[in-house]
Amino acid sequence: MFELSEEHREFRRSVRDFAEAEIGPHAAEWDRKHYFPVEVVQKMGKLGLFGLTAPEEYGGSGGDFTSLCVAIEEISRVDQSMGITLEAAVGLGINPILTFGSEEQKQRWLPELVAGEKLAGFGLTEADSGSDAGATKTRATLENGEWVIDGSKQFITNSGSTITSCVTVTARTGTRENGKPEISTIIVPAGTPGFVAEPAYDKLGWHASDTHPLALTGVRVPEANLLGERGKGYAQFLATLDDGRVAIAAVALGCIRACLDMSVQYAGERQTFGGPIGRKQGVAFQIADLKVMAEAAELLVYKAAALKDAGAPMQEFKQAASVAKLYASESAVTATRIATQVFGGYGFMEEYPVTRFYRDAKILEIGEGTSEVQRMLIARGLGLPVE
């Protein structure tokens, strides 16, 4: 059964109240100014949102993955930029260190990250290496007890803010006997000489999230900054993305719910030909479709989260994660198109939140594994030899 508990529902209400009070009134301005609201991120930390899945010894609440998805959904229902900030901070920043880090690394990095005082990023994608992460060109050479890293990364969330503490990067650290690259992950502290977060991207959406290209030129960090075992970087990032796909699906679910709420309200208020537009089947039936999308996406997201919390077999969880991510993200894009159509000409005006949701939604079909990658993984899970 994937029904949320009463504790989850109470938690949902508290996060919703926070999002509507602290984020909702300012989201449009942050979007317009491309402003990353550090002060609100840290308020999210004080609410405990970054520590939901972290053990108490590092300052977390030791909660479940389902609670994190609830928080991401509710924040994203108001603003996807802040939703993805939370998702990436936990899934891509905290999770790799928590899962693969040594006790020393956990003690050094996690307390501030879990408290929301600092943020961490995960440097995987490169100009010619996205879905094909094995094609990474960034290299790290071990010299006199230090890793010397040279390369670049692209589209890295939470990597260049004023509170970024570190970025975990994937790099080639050698060549295997079969000729394939040995890929490892290494923690690079912000401010390390040669490590530069270049100017933030001018993006289509998610204007209030922090996203940068990274340059690494002769970056030197201690050998002890290796995360987990040498050569295990590929497996580490695959495991990291599995969780992230469910979390991205929660962002998409929040988007769908927002589109449903906005459309129902507007269709009840907007008057044409002597009555509300919601009495017209052409409008009402599309809004009914939004309800179906929201219900279906909710079941898929929280089924996957429940499997994670229950310690289900990895292949079962991976399949559920890809199904949730594929359906929720593509439905979110459709939902924003429908909501924009319901609003008519006003849906094209920035004074209405629906325009921001429309711009923000597209990346959901790309980040944390494209729709094409999800279909490939689902097909492979069915036993098909797809490439």
PAFIMI-342215 format. One record per residue (C-alpha): residue number from 0; residue in one letter; x, y, z. Coordinates in Angstrom, 3 decimals, padded with zeros to 6 digits. Example, Ala and Ser with C-alpha at 12.3 -4.5 7.8 and 13.67 -1.06 7.14 Angstrom:
+--------+-------+----------+----------+----------+
: sedren : votor :       xx :       yy :       zz :
+--------+-------+----------+----------+----------+
:      0 :     A :  012.300 : -004.500 :  007.800 :
:      1 :     S :  013.670 : -001.060 :  007.140 :
+--------+-------+----------+----------+----------+
//
This chain:
+--------+-------+----------+----------+----------+
: sedren : votor :       xx :       yy :       zz :
+--------+-------+----------+----------+----------+
:      0 :     M :  000.000 :  000.000 :  000.000 :
:      1 :     F :  001.306 :  003.435 : -000.936 :
:      2 :     E : -001.081 :  005.664 :  000.986 :
:      3 :     L :  000.620 :  008.398 :  002.981 :
:      4 :     S :  000.471 :  008.114 :  006.759 :
:      5 :     E : -001.184 :  010.699 :  008.997 :
:      6 :     E :  002.315 :  011.876 :  009.952 :
:      7 :     H :  003.098 :  012.424 :  006.276 :
:      8 :     R : -000.132 :  014.357 :  005.795 :
:      9 :     E :  000.592 :  016.576 :  008.786 :
:     10 :     F :  004.098 :  017.150 :  007.478 :
:     11 :     R :  002.652 :  018.042 :  004.069 :
:     12 :     R :  000.479 :  020.726 :  005.667 :
:     13 :     S :  003.426 :  022.282 :  007.501 :
:     14 :     V :  005.569 :  022.401 :  004.343 :
:     15 :     R :  002.664 :  023.815 :  002.333 :
:     16 :     D :  002.138 :  026.568 :  004.900 :
:     17 :     F :  005.843 :  027.412 :  004.756 :
:     18 :     A :  005.944 :  027.413 :  000.958 :
:     19 :     E :  002.875 :  029.616 :  000.601 :
:     20 :     A :  004.123 :  032.098 :  003.224 :
:     21 :     E :  007.863 :  032.252 :  002.525 :
:     22 :     I :  008.186 :  031.371 : -001.174 :
:     23 :     G :  004.914 :  032.016 : -002.967 :
:     24 :     P :  004.774 :  035.814 : -002.514 :
:     25 :     H :  008.340 :  036.262 : -003.840 :
:     26 :     A :  008.726 :  033.571 : -006.515 :
:     27 :     A :  007.807 :  035.802 : -009.459 :
:     28 :     E :  010.283 :  038.496 : -008.420 :
:     29 :     W :  013.084 :  035.966 : -007.892 :
:     30 :     D :  012.321 :  034.530 : -011.309 :
:     31 :     R :  012.322 :  037.940 : -012.959 :
:     32 :     K :  015.613 :  038.974 : -011.338 :
:     33 :     H :  017.278 :  035.542 : -011.628 :
:     34 :     Y :  017.846 :  035.800 : -007.882 :
:     35 :     F :  018.903 :  032.833 : -005.760 :
:     36 :     P :  017.325 :  033.426 : -002.318 :
:     37 :     V :  019.965 :  032.148 :  000.091 :
:     38 :     E :  017.998 :  033.448 :  003.058 :
:     39 :     V :  014.985 :  031.292 :  002.160 :
:     40 :     V :  017.164 :  028.249 :  001.497 :
:     41 :     Q :  018.490 :  028.579 :  005.014 :
:     42 :     K :  014.942 :  028.927 :  006.375 :
:     43 :     M :  014.177 :  025.648 :  004.624 :
:     44 :     G :  017.164 :  024.253 :  006.503 :
:     45 :     K :  015.801 :  025.463 :  009.834 :
:     46 :     L :  012.542 :  023.720 :  009.007 :
:     47 :     G :  014.564 :  020.519 :  008.710 :
:     48 :     L :  013.948 :  019.874 :  005.017 :
:     49 :     F :  017.577 :  019.156 :  004.100 :
:     50 :     G :  017.971 :  016.659 :  006.928 :
:     51 :     L :  014.886 :  014.545 :  006.350 :
:     52 :     T :  016.788 :  011.424 :  005.289 :
:     53 :     A :  020.031 :  012.019 :  007.203 :
:     54 :     P :  020.793 :  010.205 :  010.487 :
:     55 :     E :  020.522 :  012.106 :  013.742 :
:     56 :     E :  024.272 :  011.940 :  014.377 :
:     57 :     Y :  024.778 :  014.366 :  011.480 :
:     58 :     G :  021.937 :  016.662 :  012.497 :
:     59 :     G :  019.177 :  015.004 :  010.491 :
:     60 :     S :  015.840 :  013.593 :  011.577 :
:     61 :     G :  016.481 :  010.066 :  010.317 :
:     62 :     G :  013.232 :  010.106 :  008.371 :
:     63 :     D :  012.186 :  008.298 :  005.229 :
:     64 :     F :  012.536 :  009.023 :  001.532 :
:     65 :     T :  008.773 :  009.458 :  001.249 :
:     66 :     S :  008.935 :  012.524 :  003.526 :
:     67 :     L :  011.555 :  014.079 :  001.266 :
:     68 :     C :  009.317 :  013.541 : -001.762 :
:     69 :     V :  006.407 :  015.170 :  000.073 :
:     70 :     A :  008.554 :  018.221 :  000.852 :
:     71 :     I :  009.847 :  018.485 : -002.726 :
:     72 :     E :  006.322 :  018.184 : -004.110 :
:     73 :     E :  004.935 :  020.924 : -001.862 :
:     74 :     I :  007.805 :  023.348 : -002.472 :
:     75 :     S :  007.564 :  022.717 : -006.240 :
:     76 :     R :  003.822 :  023.322 : -006.171 :
:     77 :     V :  004.722 :  026.944 : -005.409 :
:     78 :     D :  008.075 :  027.291 : -007.176 :
:     79 :     Q :  010.067 :  024.702 : -009.098 :
:     80 :     S :  013.325 :  026.643 : -008.667 :
:     81 :     M :  013.189 :  026.121 : -004.915 :
:     82 :     G :  011.910 :  022.582 : -005.405 :
:     83 :     I :  014.919 :  021.630 : -007.505 :
:     84 :     T :  017.226 :  023.416 : -005.052 :
:     85 :     L :  015.985 :  021.099 : -002.298 :
:     86 :     E :  016.009 :  018.037 : -004.556 :
:     87 :     A :  019.571 :  018.612 : -005.738 :
:     88 :     A :  020.867 :  019.638 : -002.317 :
:     89 :     V :  019.756 :  016.346 : -000.804 :
:     90 :     G :  019.854 :  013.915 : -003.720 :
:     91 :     L :  023.009 :  015.158 : -005.430 :
:     92 :     G :  024.773 :  017.009 : -002.626 :
:     93 :     I :  024.156 :  015.158 :  000.625 :
:     94 :     N :  023.266 :  011.684 : -000.611 :
:     95 :     P :  026.573 :  010.716 : -002.300 :
:     96 :     I :  028.573 :  011.729 :  000.781 :
:     97 :     L :  026.110 :  010.060 :  003.138 :
:     98 :     T :  026.024 :  006.844 :  001.104 :
:     99 :     F :  029.630 :  006.454 : -000.006 :
:    100 :     G :  031.682 :  008.762 :  002.208 :
:    101 :     S :  034.060 :  007.801 :  004.978 :
:    102 :     E :  033.135 :  008.695 :  008.536 :
:    103 :     E :  035.676 :  011.515 :  008.431 :
:    104 :     Q :  034.105 :  012.907 :  005.252 :
:    105 :     K :  030.635 :  012.666 :  006.748 :
:    106 :     Q :  031.685 :  014.478 :  009.906 :
:    107 :     R :  033.372 :  017.215 :  007.898 :
:    108 :     W :  030.711 :  017.942 :  005.301 :
:    109 :     L :  027.312 :  016.710 :  006.411 :
:    110 :     P :  026.403 :  018.801 :  009.487 :
:    111 :     E :  026.352 :  022.113 :  007.587 :
:    112 :     L :  024.686 :  020.547 :  004.547 :
:    113 :     V :  022.027 :  018.819 :  006.616 :
:    114 :     A :  021.315 :  022.073 :  008.477 :
:    115 :     G :  020.848 :  023.940 :  005.186 :
:    116 :     E :  023.635 :  026.333 :  006.110 :
:    117 :     K :  025.670 :  025.151 :  003.125 :
:    118 :     L :  024.963 :  023.462 : -000.217 :
:    119 :     A :  026.841 :  020.872 : -002.250 :
:    120 :     G :  026.707 :  019.951 : -005.932 :
:    121 :     F :  027.378 :  016.854 : -008.009 :
:    122 :     G :  029.577 :  017.406 : -011.068 :
:    123 :     L :  028.754 :  014.709 : -013.604 :
:    124 :     T :  027.649 :  016.256 : -016.902 :
:    125 :     E :  030.157 :  017.638 : -019.412 :
:    126 :     A :  029.881 :  019.212 : -022.846 :
:    127 :     D :  030.210 :  015.813 : -024.556 :
:    128 :     S :  029.175 :  013.603 : -021.658 :
:    129 :     G :  025.633 :  013.588 : -020.368 :
:    130 :     S :  023.589 :  010.423 : -020.757 :
:    131 :     D :  026.849 :  008.788 : -021.871 :
:    132 :     A :  028.596 :  009.520 : -018.575 :
:    133 :     G :  031.312 :  007.000 : -019.357 :
:    134 :     A :  032.618 :  009.452 : -021.953 :
:    135 :     T :  033.755 :  011.926 : -019.293 :
:    136 :     K :  036.975 :  013.725 : -020.195 :
:    137 :     T :  037.767 :  015.253 : -016.811 :
:    138 :     R :  040.903 :  013.592 : -015.460 :
:    139 :     A :  042.396 :  013.200 : -012.014 :
:    140 :     T :  045.977 :  012.063 : -011.460 :
:    141 :     L :  047.389 :  011.037 : -008.105 :
:    142 :     E :  050.611 :  012.955 : -007.368 :
:    143 :     N :  052.399 :  012.940 : -004.021 :
:    144 :     G :  049.250 :  012.257 : -002.010 :
:    145 :     E :  047.068 :  014.710 : -003.943 :
:    146 :     W :  044.560 :  014.399 : -006.743 :
:    147 :     V :  045.313 :  016.822 : -009.572 :
:    148 :     I :  042.100 :  017.433 : -011.505 :
:    149 :     D :  041.698 :  018.983 : -014.955 :
:    150 :     G :  038.475 :  019.282 : -016.896 :
:    151 :     S :  035.089 :  020.950 : -016.962 :
:    152 :     K :  031.488 :  020.286 : -015.999 :
:    153 :     Q :  028.186 :  021.697 : -017.209 :
:    154 :     F :  024.694 :  022.321 : -015.817 :
:    155 :     I :  025.712 :  021.800 : -012.181 :
:    156 :     T :  023.043 :  022.812 : -009.653 :
:    157 :     N :  023.970 :  024.485 : -006.337 :
:    158 :     S :  027.587 :  024.725 : -007.487 :
:    159 :     G :  028.331 :  028.445 : -007.406 :
:    160 :     S :  026.197 :  030.010 : -004.695 :
:    161 :     T :  027.599 :  032.004 : -001.807 :
:    162 :     I :  026.866 :  029.033 :  000.473 :
:    163 :     T :  028.255 :  026.254 : -001.725 :
:    164 :     S :  030.754 :  024.256 :  000.337 :
:    165 :     C :  031.854 :  021.578 : -002.128 :
:    166 :     V :  031.145 :  019.774 : -005.380 :
:    167 :     T :  031.658 :  016.056 : -005.872 :
:    168 :     V :  033.029 :  015.513 : -009.393 :
:    169 :     T :  033.468 :  012.432 : -011.538 :
:    170 :     A :  036.827 :  012.031 : -013.252 :
:    171 :     R :  038.938 :  009.505 : -015.089 :
:    172 :     T :  041.536 :  008.176 : -012.679 :
:    173 :     G :  042.997 :  005.498 : -014.945 :
:    174 :     T :  042.230 :  002.844 : -017.555 :
:    175 :     R :  040.894 : -000.633 : -016.850 :
:    176 :     E :  042.347 : -003.833 : -018.306 :
:    177 :     N :  039.532 : -003.942 : -020.861 :
:    178 :     G :  040.481 : -000.488 : -022.080 :
:    179 :     K :  037.487 :  001.275 : -020.560 :
:    180 :     P :  038.057 :  004.331 : -018.365 :
:    181 :     E :  038.287 :  003.989 : -014.606 :
:    182 :     I :  035.923 :  006.623 : -013.199 :
:    183 :     S :  036.079 :  007.825 : -009.613 :
:    184 :     T :  034.364 :  010.559 : -007.630 :
:    185 :     I :  036.306 :  013.185 : -005.711 :
:    186 :     I :  035.114 :  015.895 : -003.324 :
:    187 :     V :  036.355 :  019.359 : -004.348 :
:    188 :     P :  035.901 :  022.119 : -001.744 :
:    189 :     A :  034.628 :  025.470 : -002.982 :
:    190 :     G :  037.437 :  027.997 : -003.148 :
:    191 :     T :  040.117 :  025.463 : -004.058 :
:    192 :     P :  042.657 :  027.147 : -006.398 :
:    193 :     G :  041.892 :  026.301 : -010.007 :
:    194 :     F :  038.263 :  025.413 : -009.272 :
:    195 :     V :  036.021 :  028.074 : -010.819 :
:    196 :     A :  032.250 :  028.311 : -010.966 :
:    197 :     E :  031.805 :  030.280 : -014.169 :
:    198 :     P :  028.964 :  032.803 : -014.653 :
:    199 :     A :  025.501 :  031.358 : -014.137 :
:    200 :     Y :  023.530 :  030.229 : -017.165 :
:    201 :     D :  020.801 :  032.343 : -018.731 :
:    202 :     K :  018.190 :  029.580 : -018.671 :
:    203 :     L :  014.740 :  029.149 : -020.165 :
:    204 :     G :  013.344 :  028.390 : -016.722 :
:    205 :     W :  014.311 :  027.668 : -013.124 :
:    206 :     H :  015.616 :  031.237 : -012.998 :
:    207 :     A :  015.898 :  031.266 : -009.205 :
:    208 :     S :  017.995 :  028.105 : -008.974 :
:    209 :     D :  021.792 :  028.187 : -008.911 :
:    210 :     T :  023.292 :  026.516 : -012.005 :
:    211 :     H :  026.822 :  026.962 : -013.355 :
:    212 :     P :  029.428 :  025.501 : -015.665 :
:    213 :     L :  032.569 :  024.539 : -013.752 :
:    214 :     A :  036.205 :  024.763 : -014.790 :
:    215 :     L :  038.896 :  022.688 : -013.077 :
:    216 :     T :  042.469 :  023.604 : -013.942 :
:    217 :     G :  045.265 :  021.954 : -011.994 :
:    218 :     V :  042.943 :  021.588 : -008.997 :
:    219 :     R :  044.719 :  019.874 : -006.115 :
:    220 :     V :  042.865 :  018.148 : -003.300 :
:    221 :     P :  044.052 :  015.578 : -000.731 :
:    222 :     E :  044.003 :  011.907 : -001.696 :
:    223 :     A :  041.540 :  011.426 :  001.176 :
:    224 :     N :  038.930 :  013.420 : -000.793 :
:    225 :     L :  038.271 :  010.341 : -002.922 :
:    226 :     L :  034.631 :  009.421 : -002.316 :
:    227 :     G :  034.279 :  005.707 : -001.678 :
:    228 :     E :  036.423 :  003.249 : -003.605 :
:    229 :     R :  038.598 :  004.231 : -006.517 :
:    230 :     G :  036.988 :  003.221 : -009.803 :
:    231 :     K :  033.475 :  003.030 : -008.365 :
:    232 :     G :  032.355 :  006.432 : -009.621 :
:    233 :     Y :  030.171 :  005.047 : -012.405 :
:    234 :     A :  028.206 :  002.806 : -010.034 :
:    235 :     Q :  027.950 :  005.635 : -007.504 :
:    236 :     F :  026.396 :  008.099 : -009.917 :
:    237 :     L :  023.954 :  005.462 : -011.222 :
:    238 :     A :  022.733 :  004.823 : -007.679 :
:    239 :     T :  022.535 :  008.566 : -007.048 :
:    240 :     L :  020.409 :  009.116 : -010.155 :
:    241 :     D :  017.934 :  006.391 : -009.210 :
:    242 :     D :  016.895 :  008.344 : -006.111 :
:    243 :     G :  017.036 :  011.579 : -008.063 :
:    244 :     R :  014.578 :  010.340 : -010.663 :
:    245 :     V :  011.907 :  009.802 : -008.050 :
:    246 :     A :  012.652 :  013.201 : -006.533 :
:    247 :     I :  012.408 :  014.893 : -009.955 :
:    248 :     A :  009.091 :  013.122 : -010.421 :
:    249 :     A :  007.995 :  014.734 : -007.141 :
:    250 :     V :  008.932 :  018.143 : -008.580 :
:    251 :     A :  006.808 :  017.313 : -011.620 :
:    252 :     L :  003.920 :  016.219 : -009.413 :
:    253 :     G :  004.010 :  019.563 : -007.638 :
:    254 :     C :  003.897 :  021.277 : -011.021 :
:    255 :     I :  000.870 :  019.240 : -012.138 :
:    256 :     R : -000.978 :  020.009 : -008.910 :
:    257 :     A : -000.286 :  023.731 : -009.314 :
:    258 :     C : -001.625 :  023.652 : -012.873 :
:    259 :     L : -004.755 :  021.864 : -011.681 :
:    260 :     D : -005.337 :  024.322 : -008.831 :
:    261 :     M : -004.765 :  027.397 : -011.003 :
:    262 :     S : -006.956 :  026.089 : -013.828 :
:    263 :     V : -009.883 :  025.166 : -011.567 :
:    264 :     Q : -009.821 :  028.582 : -009.926 :
:    265 :     Y : -009.512 :  030.532 : -013.165 :
:    266 :     A : -012.140 :  028.473 : -014.991 :
:    267 :     G : -014.579 :  029.215 : -012.162 :
:    268 :     E : -013.894 :  032.947 : -012.155 :
:    269 :     R : -013.402 :  033.874 : -015.820 :
:    270 :     Q : -016.714 :  034.901 : -017.371 :
:    271 :     T : -017.604 :  034.616 : -021.057 :
:    272 :     F : -020.998 :  034.555 : -022.783 :
:    273 :     G : -022.789 :  035.017 : -019.497 :
:    274 :     G : -021.083 :  032.363 : -017.417 :
:    275 :     P : -017.771 :  030.866 : -016.258 :
:    276 :     I : -015.584 :  029.220 : -018.879 :
:    277 :     G : -015.527 :  026.102 : -016.717 :
:    278 :     R : -019.043 :  025.243 : -017.915 :
:    279 :     K : -017.672 :  024.709 : -021.434 :
:    280 :     Q : -016.707 :  021.111 : -022.117 :
:    281 :     G : -013.691 :  022.197 : -024.151 :
:    282 :     V : -012.237 :  023.737 : -020.997 :
:    283 :     A : -013.669 :  021.460 : -018.316 :
:    284 :     F : -012.593 :  018.222 : -019.981 :
:    285 :     Q : -008.988 :  019.408 : -020.237 :
:    286 :     I : -008.992 :  020.281 : -016.533 :
:    287 :     A : -010.420 :  016.834 : -015.821 :
:    288 :     D : -007.368 :  015.417 : -017.611 :
:    289 :     L : -005.167 :  017.391 : -015.216 :
:    290 :     K : -006.869 :  015.666 : -012.299 :
:    291 :     V : -006.138 :  012.260 : -013.843 :
:    292 :     M : -002.488 :  013.202 : -014.385 :
:    293 :     A : -002.129 :  014.354 : -010.784 :
:    294 :     E : -003.682 :  011.191 : -009.376 :
:    295 :     A : -001.619 :  008.870 : -011.583 :
:    296 :     A :  001.630 :  010.723 : -010.968 :
:    297 :     E :  001.015 :  010.685 : -007.221 :
:    298 :     L :  000.595 :  006.912 : -007.191 :
:    299 :     L :  003.744 :  006.364 : -009.258 :
:    300 :     V :  005.889 :  008.755 : -007.204 :
:    301 :     Y :  004.878 :  007.404 : -003.831 :
:    302 :     K :  004.978 :  003.780 : -004.967 :
:    303 :     A :  008.615 :  004.307 : -005.944 :
:    304 :     A :  009.334 :  006.139 : -002.688 :
:    305 :     A :  007.687 :  003.335 : -000.690 :
:    306 :     L :  009.820 :  000.749 : -002.485 :
:    307 :     K :  012.923 :  002.743 : -001.576 :
:    308 :     D :  011.880 :  002.974 :  002.076 :
:    309 :     A :  011.028 : -000.729 :  002.206 :
:    310 :     G :  014.427 : -001.758 :  000.868 :
:    311 :     A :  012.947 : -003.376 : -002.238 :
:    312 :     P :  015.255 : -005.181 : -004.682 :
:    313 :     M :  017.309 : -002.631 : -006.606 :
:    314 :     Q :  015.997 : -003.643 : -010.020 :
:    315 :     E :  012.397 : -003.256 : -008.854 :
:    316 :     F :  013.135 :  000.193 : -007.454 :
:    317 :     K :  015.065 :  001.280 : -010.563 :
:    318 :     Q :  012.140 :  000.306 : -012.769 :
:    319 :     A :  009.639 :  002.131 : -010.568 :
:    320 :     A :  011.872 :  005.218 : -010.497 :
:    321 :     S :  012.090 :  005.369 : -014.290 :
:    322 :     V :  008.336 :  004.831 : -014.711 :
:    323 :     A :  007.555 :  007.604 : -012.215 :
:    324 :     K :  010.055 :  009.996 : -013.727 :
:    325 :     L :  008.920 :  009.400 : -017.297 :
:    326 :     Y :  005.201 :  009.729 : -016.656 :
:    327 :     A :  005.322 :  012.604 : -014.178 :
:    328 :     S :  007.762 :  014.743 : -016.167 :
:    329 :     E :  005.991 :  014.353 : -019.494 :
:    330 :     S :  002.627 :  014.917 : -017.823 :
:    331 :     A :  003.956 :  018.101 : -016.190 :
:    332 :     V :  004.901 :  019.517 : -019.585 :
:    333 :     T :  001.433 :  018.659 : -020.906 :
:    334 :     A : -000.198 :  020.088 : -017.781 :
:    335 :     T :  001.489 :  023.460 : -018.198 :
:    336 :     R :  000.415 :  023.608 : -021.832 :
:    337 :     I : -003.181 :  022.879 : -020.827 :
:    338 :     A : -003.122 :  025.414 : -017.991 :
:    339 :     T : -001.697 :  028.076 : -020.294 :
:    340 :     Q : -004.483 :  027.363 : -022.789 :
:    341 :     V : -007.134 :  027.613 : -020.071 :
:    342 :     F : -005.822 :  031.066 : -019.160 :
:    343 :     G : -005.926 :  032.125 : -022.802 :
:    344 :     G : -004.151 :  035.412 : -023.503 :
:    345 :     Y : -003.450 :  035.892 : -019.817 :
:    346 :     G : -001.518 :  032.634 : -019.855 :
:    347 :     F :  001.062 :  034.391 : -022.034 :
:    348 :     M :  001.552 :  037.210 : -019.535 :
:    349 :     E :  004.236 :  037.104 : -016.864 :
:    350 :     E :  001.869 :  038.566 : -014.277 :
:    351 :     Y :  000.342 :  035.089 : -013.960 :
:    352 :     P :  002.342 :  032.209 : -012.394 :
:    353 :     V :  001.254 :  029.830 : -015.144 :
:    354 :     T :  003.833 :  031.353 : -017.495 :
:    355 :     R :  006.645 :  030.554 : -015.072 :
:    356 :     F :  005.409 :  026.998 : -014.649 :
:    357 :     Y :  005.258 :  026.637 : -018.442 :
:    358 :     R :  008.902 :  027.686 : -018.829 :
:    359 :     D :  010.091 :  025.668 : -015.862 :
:    360 :     A :  008.492 :  022.375 : -016.862 :
:    361 :     K :  010.459 :  021.453 : -019.986 :
:    362 :     I :  013.697 :  020.641 : -018.168 :
:    363 :     L :  011.849 :  017.959 : -016.195 :
:    364 :     E :  011.943 :  015.778 : -019.322 :
:    365 :     I :  015.728 :  016.216 : -019.544 :
:    366 :     G :  017.356 :  016.438 : -016.107 :
:    367 :     E :  018.254 :  013.307 : -014.096 :
:    368 :     G :  017.957 :  011.226 : -017.281 :
:    369 :     T :  016.010 :  012.188 : -020.394 :
:    370 :     S :  012.685 :  010.648 : -021.347 :
:    371 :     E :  014.525 :  008.625 : -023.971 :
:    372 :     V :  016.872 :  007.206 : -021.324 :
:    373 :     Q :  013.905 :  006.324 : -019.102 :
:    374 :     R :  012.206 :  004.443 : -021.938 :
:    375 :     M :  015.445 :  002.585 : -022.605 :
:    376 :     L :  015.780 :  001.590 : -018.937 :
:    377 :     I :  012.144 :  000.511 : -018.710 :
:    378 :     A :  012.493 : -001.571 : -021.872 :
:    379 :     R :  015.645 : -003.222 : -020.544 :
:    380 :     G :  013.784 : -003.977 : -017.331 :
:    381 :     L :  011.268 : -005.857 : -019.459 :
:    382 :     G :  014.078 : -007.971 : -020.858 :
:    383 :     L :  014.335 : -006.265 : -024.233 :
:    384 :     P :  017.902 : -005.939 : -025.625 :
:    385 :     V :  017.451 : -002.280 : -026.505 :
:    386 :     E :  020.457 :  000.000 : -027.062 :
+--------+-------+----------+----------+----------+
//
